[in-house]
Amino acid sequence: MTPLERLGLAVMHRMDPETAHGLALKALQAGVAAAPGLVTSDRLHCTLAGLPLPNPVGLAAGFDKNATALHGLSRAGFGFVEVGAATPRPQPGNPRPRLFRLAEDRAAINRFGFNNDGMEAIGARLRTRPRDLVLGLNLGANKDSADRAGDFARVLAHCGGDVDFATVNVSSPNTEKLRDLQGKAALSALLAGVMAARDGLARPIPVFLKIAPDLDDAELAEVAEVALASGVAGIIATNTTLSRAGLQSRHAQEPGGLSGQPLFDRATRVLARLSQLTEGTLPLIGVGGVGSAEQAYEKIRAGASAVQLYTALVYGGLSLVSDIARGLDSLLAADGFGSVAEAVGTGRNRWL
């Protein structure tokens, strides 16, 4: 991290977290944010559900909900970027304050509630996207929708032509009863509608399913079964957790989803279990607590073909992206792996 980036983070950490986040997006839009540049190599080049990536370090959904900073993010060193969640109609989300830094825990709690500009506005921005960026859209449902399952398909049908992949997000804890859609019957029906919308696109794209870290073994087995049967391209493990185990911050009991370092072990165990259940036949994206090259490597060895980060950027800045990619390249080389793909799942048993 450069001294200037360190100073910028210190200033932003004196602000309300949501205000600081908005300023970070504006800096990216204006092109004044640090742009570390892309780190890539023959080892880091990989393929995710048919998508060629320059490196396996991605940006998780939620950072750029409304796709307003795509050109800035395309210069930030990510191998791929996911924006959203987008819902059919705009919605304000939950009342503020709804984002909390847990600095002692290197974590955050949010209860945004799918605040976004809606698929019409987001879709218009996606049409002007940088074409050299592997870009995905997280699909969501309106809080007051009479057909939440149908909302996911509607957003995909509207925006799918301008992204490279889409993610079905039924795992946010901040929209009441949304996680109920992870049950076997509901999830099967929802994914059938989404895949039908995907098949109707001029250029069908990979669809991923994002799941919660709070599912038990039986629920994970059902999710794996449905995912394999539905035709989705892979699973993103995981979203935020409702657990509050071991937290030190005064904000620890705020309602919402917890992300960051405390999530790492829980999310990685879920990842490894899914890798076992799917027998390596579905690409997995490891999310939750990735804040270093070593943690990214651990996710890959647990079964992930790629990783995503978000909360770690609050504490490490954008330079963390290139640091992780560079460190991951060194770790792969030190263990004799010629590619990311060779390392996937090689350390899975340690988490089972």
C-alpha positions in Angstrom: 0.0 0.0 0.0 1.4 3.4 -1.0 1.6 6.2 1.6 -1.1 8.1 -0.3 -3.5 5.1 -0.3 -2.8 4.7 3.4 -3.7 8.3 4.1 -6.8 8.1 1.9 -8.0 5.0 3.9 -7.3 6.7 7.2 -9.4 9.8 6.1 -12.3 7.6 4.9 -12.3 5.6 8.1 -13.2 8.7 9.9 -16.4 9.0 7.9 -19.7 7.2 8.0 -19.0 3.9 6.2 -21.7 4.3 3.5 -20.6 7.9 2.8 -17.0 6.7 2.5 -18.0 4.0 0.1 -19.9 6.5 -2.1 -16.8 8.6 -2.3 -14.7 5.6 -3.3 -17.0 5.0 -6.2 -16.9 8.6 -7.2 -13.1 8.5 -7.2 -13.2 5.4 -9.5 -15.7 7.2 -11.8 -13.5 10.2 -12.0 -10.4 8.2 -12.6 -8.5 9.6 -9.6 -8.5 6.4 -7.5 -5.3 4.4 -7.4 -5.2 2.0 -10.4 -2.6 -0.7 -9.6 -3.0 -2.3 -13.0 -3.4 -5.9 -14.0 -1.1 -8.7 -12.7 -1.2 -11.7 -14.9 1.0 -14.6 -15.9 0.8 -18.0 -17.6 0.1 -19.5 -14.1 -2.6 -17.0 -13.3 -4.5 -17.2 -16.6 -7.5 -19.5 -16.0 -10.9 -20.3 -17.3 -14.1 -20.0 -15.3 -17.2 -21.7 -16.8 -15.7 -21.0 -20.2 -14.7 -17.4 -19.5 -11.0 -16.7 -19.9 -9.7 -14.7 -17.0 -6.3 -12.9 -16.8 -6.2 -13.9 -13.1 -8.6 -15.5 -10.7 -9.0 -12.5 -8.3 -12.5 -11.0 -8.7 -14.6 -8.3 -7.2 -17.7 -9.5 -5.4 -21.1 -8.1 -5.9 -22.2 -5.2 -3.7 -19.2 -2.9 -4.2 -20.7 -1.3 -7.3 -24.4 -2.0 -7.0 -25.4 0.3 -9.8 -22.6 -0.3 -12.3 -21.5 3.4 -12.1 -17.7 2.8 -11.9 -17.1 0.1 -14.5 -14.3 2.0 -16.3 -12.4 2.7 -13.1 -12.8 -0.9 -12.0 -11.5 -2.2 -15.3 -8.2 -0.6 -14.4 -8.0 -1.9 -10.8 -6.4 -5.2 -11.6 -9.3 -7.6 -11.1 -9.5 -10.7 -13.2 -13.3 -10.3 -13.3 -15.9 -8.0 -11.7 -19.5 -8.6 -10.5 -21.9 -5.7 -10.1 -25.4 -5.5 -8.6 -27.6 -6.8 -7.1 -30.1 -5.4 -9.6 -33.8 -5.8 -9.1 -36.6 -5.2 -11.7 -37.7 -1.9 -10.0 -35.6 0.6 -8.2 -35.8 0.4 -4.4 -34.2 2.4 -1.6 -33.3 -0.5 0.6 -33.4 -0.4 4.4 -33.0 2.8 6.5 -29.6 4.2 7.3 -27.3 3.5 9.1 -27.1 0.1 7.4 -23.3 -0.4 7.0 -20.9 -0.8 9.9 -17.1 -1.3 10.1 -15.8 -3.8 12.6 -12.2 -2.6 12.5 -11.1 -4.8 15.4 -12.3 -7.8 13.5 -11.4 -6.7 9.9 -15.0 -7.2 9.1 -18.2 -5.4 8.2 -21.9 -5.8 8.8 -24.5 -4.6 6.2 -28.2 -4.6 6.0 -28.6 -2.7 2.8 -31.6 -4.7 1.5 -30.9 -4.7 -2.2 -30.9 -0.9 -2.6 -30.3 -0.2 -6.3 -31.4 1.9 -9.3 -33.3 -0.9 -10.9 -32.7 -2.9 -14.1 -33.6 -0.1 -16.5 -30.9 2.3 -15.2 -28.3 -0.4 -14.6 -28.9 -1.9 -18.0 -28.3 1.4 -19.7 -24.9 1.6 -17.9 -24.0 -1.9 -18.8 -24.5 -1.1 -22.5 -21.6 1.3 -22.3 -19.3 -1.0 -20.3 -15.6 -1.5 -21.1 -15.4 -4.5 -23.4 -12.0 -5.7 -22.1 -13.5 -6.5 -18.7 -15.1 -9.9 -17.7 -18.3 -8.5 -16.2 -21.1 -10.2 -14.3 -24.4 -9.1 -12.9 -25.9 -10.2 -9.5 -29.6 -10.7 -9.9 -32.0 -9.8 -7.1 -35.7 -9.6 -6.3 -37.8 -6.6 -5.1 -38.7 -6.7 -1.5 -42.4 -6.2 -2.2 -42.6 -8.4 -5.3 -45.5 -10.8 -5.6 -43.2 -13.1 -7.7 -39.7 -13.0 -6.3 -38.6 -16.0 -8.2 -39.8 -14.4 -11.5 -37.8 -11.2 -10.7 -34.5 -13.0 -11.2 -35.5 -14.1 -14.7 -36.8 -10.6 -15.6 -33.6 -8.9 -14.7 -31.6 -11.5 -16.7 -33.8 -11.1 -19.7 -33.4 -7.3 -19.6 -29.6 -7.1 -18.9 -28.2 -10.4 -19.9 -27.1 -9.3 -23.3 -24.6 -6.9 -21.9 -22.8 -9.0 -19.3 -20.6 -12.1 -19.5 -22.2 -14.0 -16.6 -25.0 -13.6 -14.1 -25.5 -14.7 -10.5 -28.7 -15.8 -8.8 -28.6 -14.3 -5.3 -31.0 -16.1 -3.0 -28.6 -15.9 -0.1 -28.7 -12.3 1.1 -30.0 -12.2 4.7 -31.3 -8.6 4.3 -34.5 -9.2 2.4 -37.1 -11.0 4.5 -37.6 -14.7 3.5 -35.3 -14.4 0.5 -33.2 -17.3 1.9 -36.3 -19.5 1.9 -35.7 -19.7 -1.9 -32.7 -21.9 -1.2 -35.0 -24.8 -0.3 -35.0 -27.7 -2.9 -38.4 -27.2 -4.5 -38.3 -23.4 -4.5 -34.8 -23.3 -5.8 -35.5 -25.8 -8.6 -38.5 -23.7 -9.8 -36.6 -20.5 -9.6 -33.6 -21.8 -11.5 -35.8 -23.3 -14.2 -37.2 -19.8 -14.9 -33.8 -18.2 -14.9 -32.3 -20.8 -17.2 -35.2 -20.4 -19.6 -34.5 -16.6 -19.6 -30.8 -17.4 -20.2 -31.6 -19.7 -23.1 -33.7 -16.8 -24.7 -30.7 -14.5 -24.9 -29.0 -13.9 -28.2 -25.8 -15.0 -26.5 -26.5 -17.4 -23.6 -24.1 -16.7 -20.7 -23.0 -18.8 -17.7 -25.3 -18.5 -14.7 -24.0 -19.0 -11.1 -25.8 -19.6 -7.9 -24.7 -17.7 -4.8 -25.4 -19.5 -1.5 -25.3 -18.7 2.2 -22.6 -19.9 4.6 -25.2 -20.9 7.2 -26.6 -24.0 5.5 -26.1 -27.3 7.2 -24.8 -30.5 5.5 -28.3 -31.7 4.5 -29.2 -28.3 3.0 -25.8 -28.1 1.1 -26.5 -31.6 -0.3 -29.9 -30.4 -1.7 -28.3 -27.2 -3.1 -25.6 -29.3 -4.9 -28.3 -31.7 -6.2 -30.4 -28.9 -7.6 -27.4 -27.0 -9.0 -26.2 -30.1 -10.9 -29.7 -30.8 -12.3 -30.5 -27.2 -13.2 -27.7 -26.5 -15.6 -26.1 -23.6 -13.7 -22.5 -23.1 -14.6 -21.2 -23.0 -11.0 -21.7 -22.0 -7.4 -20.5 -18.9 -5.5 -19.7 -19.8 -1.9 -20.5 -17.8 0.0 -22.6 -14.7 0.9 -22.5 -13.0 4.3 -23.3 -14.9 7.5 -25.7 -14.3 10.4 -23.2 -15.8 12.9 -21.6 -13.4 15.4 -19.1 -15.9 16.9 -15.9 -14.4 18.3 -16.5 -10.8 17.4 -14.9 -8.0 19.4 -16.3 -4.8 17.9 -19.0 -2.7 19.6 -21.1 -3.2 16.4 -21.0 -6.9 16.7 -24.8 -7.3 17.4 -26.0 -5.0 14.6 -28.5 -6.9 12.5 -27.4 -7.8 9.0 -24.9 -9.9 7.1 -21.3 -10.2 8.5 -18.5 -10.3 6.0 -14.7 -10.1 6.2 -12.1 -12.1 8.2 -14.4 -13.8 10.7 -16.2 -15.5 7.7 -13.1 -17.1 6.2 -13.2 -20.5 8.0 -17.0 -20.9 7.8 -17.2 -20.0 4.1 -14.2 -22.2 3.2 -15.7 -25.2 4.9 -18.8 -24.8 2.9 -16.7 -24.4 -0.3 -14.8 -27.6 0.4 -18.0 -29.5 1.2 -19.6 -28.3 -2.1 -16.4 -29.4 -4.0 -16.8 -32.8 -2.5 -20.6 -33.0 -3.2 -20.2 -31.9 -6.8 -17.1 -34.1 -7.3 -15.3 -31.2 -9.0 -17.8 -31.1 -11.9 -19.0 -27.5 -11.2 -16.7 -24.6 -11.0 -16.8 -22.9 -7.6 -16.0 -19.3 -6.7 -14.6 -18.8 -3.2 -15.8 -15.7 -1.3 -15.7 -14.8 2.3 -12.7 -13.4 4.3 -10.2 -13.3 1.4 -7.7 -10.7 2.5 -4.3 -12.1 1.4 -2.7 -14.2 -1.3 -2.4 -17.0 1.3 -6.2 -16.9 1.9 -6.9 -16.8 -1.8 -4.6 -19.8 -2.3 -6.4 -21.7 0.5 -9.7 -21.1 -1.2 -8.4 -22.5 -4.4 -6.9 -25.5 -2.7 -10.2 -26.1 -1.0 -12.0 -26.3 -4.4 -12.4 -22.8 -5.8 -11.5 -22.1 -9.5 -11.5 -18.3 -8.7 -12.1 -16.1 -5.7 -13.8 -12.8 -5.0 -13.2 -10.1 -2.4 -14.9 -6.9 -1.1 -14.6 -6.2 2.6 -10.8 -6.6 2.6 -10.6 -3.6 0.3 -12.0 -1.5 3.1 -8.9 -2.2 5.1 -6.3 -2.9 2.4 -7.3 -0.6 -0.4 -7.3 -1.3 -4.2 -3.6 -2.2 -4.1 -4.6 -5.4 -2.3 -5.9 -6.7 -5.7 -2.5 -6.8 -7.3 -0.8 -7.8 -4.1 -3.0 -10.9 -3.9 -2.5 -11.8 -7.6 1.3 -11.4 -7.4 1.5 -13.4 -4.2 -0.8 -16.1 -5.6 1.5 -16.5 -8.6 4.4 -17.0 -6.2 2.6 -19.5 -4.1 1.6 -21.6 -7.1 5.1 -21.5 -8.4 6.6 -22.5 -5.0 4.4 -25.6 -4.9 5.2 -26.6 -8.4 1.8 -25.8 -10.0 1.9 -24.6 -13.6 -1.6 -23.1 -13.4 -4.5 -22.3 -11.1 -6.4 -25.2 -12.4 -3.7 -27.7 -11.2 -4.1 -26.4 -7.6 -7.9 -26.5 -7.4 -9.1 -28.9 -4.7 -5.6 -30.2 -3.7 -6.1 -29.1 -0.1 -9.8 -29.8 0.2 -9.6 -32.6 2.8 -8.2 -30.3 5.4 -11.6 -28.5 5.6 -13.8 -31.6 5.6 
